[in-house]
Every structure is written in C-alpha cells, then in structure tokens.
Amino acid sequence: MVSSLIHTQVEESDIIDLEKRYWLLKAQSRTGRFDLETFVPLVSPPIHASLSEGLFHAFDENRDNHIDFKEISCGLSACCRGPVAERQKFCFKVFDVDRDGVLSRQEVHEMVVALLEVWRDNRTDTLPELLANVSDIVEGILTMHDTTKVGQLTLEDYQIWSVKSALANEFLNLLFQVCHIVLGLRPATPEEEGQIIRGWLERESRHGLNTGQNWFLISMQWWQQWKDYVKYDNKSIVVEQPLCWALEGGAPSRPPAWSPCPPPPDRGTATAAAGWSGPPAPRTTSLPTSPVRLRPWRALAAV
C-alpha cells in the first residue's frame, strides 16, 4: 500500500483519502501527469498567478516537472502539520524561484509584492507595510535578517523573519486553506474545519458574485448541523443574497474534497457545506419552496 511507504505527519486514513483525491485531480491532465498545466487552474485563484508556479515547484521535490503522490503527501504534511517555523520552510520553497537555497534581493522583492497582494485579498485590516514603499520593506527585511550581509535571506533567516511577520503568516493561512479545500487534506479537528471554511467564505464574500460562476444548493438543516458541529461563527461574513444557501464555484467549480461531519441528511439532494468525497453537485436542482439564502463560495476542490 502506498500509505505504508510515505512517512509524513498525516494519518494513514488521511493518506488513503489523499490518494483517491490525487488520482481524481490527475485525471484532469491532458498529458496524464500532474504537471504545471494541470496544477495552476486548481489553485489559482485564490493563489495569485505569480505564486502558482513557485507553489508547484515547492511540491515537485525531484524537479521532474510533475507532482507524484509521494510529493503531494509530503508537501501537504510539510505545509500543514507541525510547528509554524517548520511549515514556513515550505513557504520558503515557493519564493525560492531559482531553487538555490537562498532568497536573492530580487526574490525578496517579488515575495513582498506577492504577500501584499495576498493580504489585500484576504484581510480588511491595515498594516504599516501597506502604506510603505516595497523597496523600503525589502531593505528593512534584509537589514534586520540577512545574516550573510550580502543581500539575501537563507532559510534560517527567512524562518526567523516569517514567524513574526503578519504578511508571511497570512500567506501560510491561505496555503492551509488551499491544501485542505483544493488538494484534499482532511482537517485535523472540527474546529480547524470551521476555521478553514470561515476563512474561505470571508474572502469570497468580499468579492461578490460574478457572471459564469456555478452554485451548489445545500440543505439548510445540514448547514445548521455542520455549524453546530464545528462551532462555526459567521458574524463577520457580511455578503448575503436573497435566494438560497449555496456553495458557489468558480471556473472550474467543485465542492471540497473531504467530508465534514455530521454527514448531510440527504446525499442525493444536498451538497455539503464543505463537500464530501463523491460526485459533484448536479447541474440542475429543484429549489425549495420556502425562502432561503445564498452565500458565495469559490470551491475548487473536486471535479
């Protein structure tokens, strides 16, 4: 069994689920390989296009231009399990474009630009960095953390900076969402599951609805049961439409890969708020007769 050959901080049962998910995603490839062309549309959005290739290479450890199952399992473990400082090692690989083990001044500049974009997409609160010149931010990072004094950051330099950086940690939070919702890692706890869904919905509620998006109707009863299960708080999610509770999908649109508990009351008619491992929601469905509400969601996780 593949799971017995992979040493990660992911449980064996989750490895089995990940393997199913991996083959489902890989099946979308025109080449039969989980290559960059297949990977980028899955993660972007919400990952910015400027970071998608770096994220792909962070998974592609052996640099053969495709991600095998061992690589995706180890990458998900490295990004989502363990102490934050260790997880930031994975982020470092995303920014190390030339893979030389250090971040050059140019790579640090590109990193800062990307992290500022991530913050603006995911947060409404302000940071001093948002008002500063990018070049000044770069110089500040290098002045404080470049131990080599040659205008670059080693992995250790980056880890020390990132642990206390709100920008770096917001990017790690975004990767955490993508690794679970898109790539299929199962949340470790109900509370973690609620945080993942909440973070995704908060971002998408600010984007509003767009032409061409697909929607998946869910049972209000299931949604309430799920919110109780994960102790979900949606007070800051402000965008609501007058039609129905639903999950919205971008292009391509898919419900998330893992199955939150409790299971939906009627699998045939409701798409779970966080999805389950199974077929996507039907393209057509009968609307309930009583008024319900609509909530946006860019679910990029299942075919």
N, C-alpha and C positions, 0 to 999 in steps of 0.2 A: 504494500500500500504506500502511496506517495507520502501520506502524512507521517509515516514512520521514518522517513528519510530526511525530514526537514526539521531542523532544530530552531524553534522560534519561541517567543513568549505567548504565542497564540495556542489556545486549547485544541486538542485533537479533533473534537467535534466541529470546531470552527474551521479547521483546516479542510475537513471534508466538505463543508458548505462552500468554502472558498474555491475548492477545486471545481465544483459544479458551476460556480459563478465565472471562473476563469474561462472554462470552455464555452460558456454562453457568450461571453464578450468576444472571445477569439473567433467565434463562428461568424462574426460580422466582417471579418477581414477579407479583402479581395485576394490577398496573397496566401491566405492560410496561416499567417504568422501574426502574432500580437505585436505589430510594428507601430511606428510613429503615426502613420496614416490612420490606423485604427484607434490609437490611443487618444489623440488630440480631441476629436469630436466628443469623446466620452467625458472629458474633464473640463473642457473649455466651451462655454462658461460652466462654473464660476471662476476657474483658474484662468488668469489672463493669458492670452496667446503668447506673450513674451516669456512666460514661465512654463508653458506646457512642454516644450522640448526639453528644458532642464529637468522637469519632473520625470519625463520619460527616461532620461539618461540616469537619473538617480535610482530608478528601478533596474535598469539594464546594466547590471554589475559587470558582466563579461564583455560588454561592448560589441555584441554581435548584431545590434540593431533590431532586436526583438526581445520581448519580455517572456521568459518561460515561467512555469508555475512556481518553481522554487524561488525565482527572483521576486515575483509579486508577493509571495507569502512572507519572505524575509523582509522585503521592503515595507509591507504593511505593519509587520511587527516592529521594525525599527522606527517607523514614523508614529505609531500609535500606542505602543506599550513601553513601560519603563519610565524612568525619571525624565523630566523635561530636558535636562542637559544632554542626555543620551539621544533623545528624539531630535534635538536640534542638529545632531550630526547628519541626519537625513536631509534636513533643510539646507545645510551647507553644500551638499552634493548638487542640489538644484541650482545654486548660484555659481558653482564652480564650472563654468561653461567649458573651459579647455581641459578640465579634469587633471590639473597639475598639482592638486592638493593644497593650493592656496588661492585666496581671492585677490586678484590684482586690483589696482586702483579703479580701472575701468569696470571690472566685475562688481566692485563695491558700489560704484555709481549706478550701474544698471540694477543692482539689488535694491538700493534705496528708492529709485524711481518706481520699481515694481511694488515694493512694500507700501509706499504711499498710496498707490492705486488700490491695493488690497484694503487698506484701512478705509479709504473713502467709500469703497463698495460695501463694506461690512459694518461700519460704525458711523454714528452720527455725532459722537463727542469729538472734541478737538484735542490736538496735541501741539506742543511747541514746534515740532518738526513740520507740521502742515503749513506753517507760516514762514518757514526758513527756506533759504536757497539750497538746492540739492547739493551743490558743491561744498557749501558750508557744513552740511550734515556729514558728508563723506570725510571732509578734513577733520571734523570733530571725532568721528569714529576711529580714524587712523591715528590721530594724535593720542587718544586715550588707550587704544587697544593693540596697536601694531608693535608687538614686542621685537620684531626683527628690525624695525626702523628703516625699512626700505620701501615703504608704501604698499603694504599688502597685509592680509589677515591670514594667519594659519588657522587650522581647525580649532585649536585651543583658544586662539584669540577670538574667533567667532563665537565659540560657546560662551566665553566669559561675557562678551557683549550681549549676546542674544538672550541670556537668562533674565536680564533686567530690562530688555528692550520691549516696549509695548508693540512696536511695529513687527518685530520678529515673532512675538508670541501670537499676534493676530493671524499671521500667515500660518503658523503651526495649527491654530484652531481651524482655519479654512481647510488645510490638508486633512485634518482629523475628520471633518465632515465628509469630504470627498472620498476618503478611504473607506468610510462606512457606507455612505449612501450610493456611491457610484461603483466602487470596486468590491463591495460586498462583505467587508469585515463586520462581524456581529458585535454590537455594543456589549461591554462587559457587565453593565448593570442597567436596571430600568431607569435610574436617574441619569446615567450617561446617555441613554437613548433619547430621553426627553430633551436634554441639552443640545444634542445633535440636531434634532428636528426643529427645536426652537431657533437655533442659530440660523438654520437654512431659511426658515419662514420669515424671520426678521429681515434678512437681506432681501428676499424676493418680494416681501410686502412693500418695500420702498420702491421697487422697480415698476410695480403696477402690471397691468395686463397688456399684452402685445398681440397683434394680428398674427395668426398662424400657430399660436400655442394650443396644445391639446389639454383637455381637462378630464380628470377621473373622478366620478362620483363615489362618495363613501357614505356608509351608514352613520347617521348622527349617533345612534346607540353605540356603535363600535368606537367612534371617535371619543365619546364621553368615557367609555370604559378604559380606553387607552390612556386618556389624560389622567384618570384616577390612578391607573397602574404606575405611571411614570412620575406622578405628582407634578403635572405639567402646569406652568404658569404662562399665560399668553397675554398678559396685561399690556406689554409694550408692542404687540403686533397690532398695528392700527388700521391696516388696509383691509376693508371688508366690502364685498359686493352683495347686491340684494337677491341673488339667485339661489345658491346652494353651497353646502360644504363640499369641497372637492380638492383634488390634487391637480395642480397644473403642471404640464410637462412642456419643456422647450422642444428644440429640434436637435436630435431625436428625443422623444419623450418616453419615459419609462418609470414605473414605480420602483422604489428602492429594493435592493436585493434581499435584505434579511427580513425575518418575520418577527415583529414585536409581539409581545403577549399583553393581554389575552388575545386569542385568535378572533377574527371577525365572526360575527354571529351567522352570516350567510356568505360563504365564499363566492357563491355564484352571482351575487348582485352587488357586492360592496368591495371596493378596493381599499385595503387598509391604509390608515393614515401614514404609516411608514412602509407600507408594502409587505409583500411576503415573497418567498421563493416560489415562483409559479408563473403562469402566463400573464401577460399584461391585461389591463382592464379592457373590456370590449369597446369598440369604436362607437357603438350606439348603445343607449340605455334609456329606460323609461324613467322620467323624472317623477319624484314623489309628489303626491297631490298637496301635501301641506307645505307651507313656506319653509325654505331652508336657506342657508347662506353659502357663499363662495369664498374660498381662500386661495391665493396664488401659491404656486409651488413649482420649482424647476426640478422635477425628479428625473435624474439622468442615470438611473441605476440598473434597469432591467430592459431587456428587449421586448 
